[in-house]
């Protein structure tokens, strides 16, 4: 995934970060996770599923900066800190983002649990 693809996929990320080297490295490192990341809806219970956690952990700080509730330097520092964590365990980093759920736990989301089981 390129930075431009990332910015197109997540319009909530401010464009003024486009040329930041740390963003380029971030997108390069987390591209596969960012391709499946989905913004959680307000009705998500228990934090959502993996794709929602990927969004929350990898995109949320950028979106918060985008609405003016975080400073640019601190946002870039958080991206760098996440990259540092990734470098320590690149093969298993994605697994550390998503807490385990017991087998058979239903998917999260609006209305998912409200449908009766199919017989």
N, C-alpha and C positions, 0 to 999 in steps of 0.2 A: 504494500500500500504506500502510495506517495503522500506527501504532505497535502497536496492539492486534493487528492481523493479523500483524505481524512477530513479536510475542511468542508468538502462538498457533502460528505456523509453526516457530519455533525455541524450544522450551521450555527449552533449555539457557541462554538469556539470562535473567539475573536480573530479576525484576519490579521491583526497587527503582530501576531506571533508567528506568522508564516515563515519568516526568514531566520528565526531563532535556531541556532545549531542544536540546542537541547531538544527542541520539538522535532527536528528532523531525525535525531537519534531515537527519540521516544517512539515515533511512528514506525521507524524501521524495526525496532525491537519488539513492539507490541502489535504490529500490523495484523497478524492472524487473530489475535484476541479482539482487536478493534473492528475487524470485519464481521464478527458475530455479535458485538456489543449492541445492546438495545436499551434505550431509556426506559426505566421502570415507570409504570403508570401509578397514579396516586393510590390505587386500590391494592397494590402489591402487599402481600402479607409476608412476613418472615424474611424480608430482604430480596425476595425474588429468586430466580434461577440463575445459572452461571452467566448467561448473556447479560442479565441485569446487574449482576455484581461486577462484571467487567466494565460496564458503563460507569457504575458508581465509583469504582476504584480508579479507572483510567481516564474518564472524560469529565467527571463531575467538577473537579477543581478548576478545569479550564472554563466550564460553563459558569461557574460562580464568579470567576474573574470577568467573564464576558458581560455579566449584569452589574458589574461594578462593586461587588461585595468582597473583593480580594485585591491585593496589590500585585502588580506585575512581577516584581522581583521575588516575592514570596511564592507566587504560583510557579515560576520557573524553578525556584529552589525545590519545591515539592516534586516537580517532574524529575529533577536531578536525583532526589532522594529515592524515588521509585525506581529509577534506572540503577542506582547503586544496589538496592535490594535485589533487583533482577540479576545483576552481574554476579552476585554471591551464589545464586542457585538457578541458572537459566533454564535448566531442564525441567524443574519442578515448580517454577515461580507461579504459573497459572493455578496450580493445585492449591497454593497457599492463599490465593485470593478468595476461593469459594469454600465456605465451611461445609463439612460433610453433612449429609442428610440420611436418615435411615432409609433402607431399601423400601420401596413402595410408597414413599411420600409423594402425594400428588403435586403436579406442577403448580406454580404460583400464578396469580393473575386474576383479572376481573372475570367473574363468572365461572372460572374453571371448576371450583369446588361446588358450585350451585347446581350443576347439571347432574341428574340422577345417573347412576351407572347403567351402561348399556347391557341388556340381557341377551 
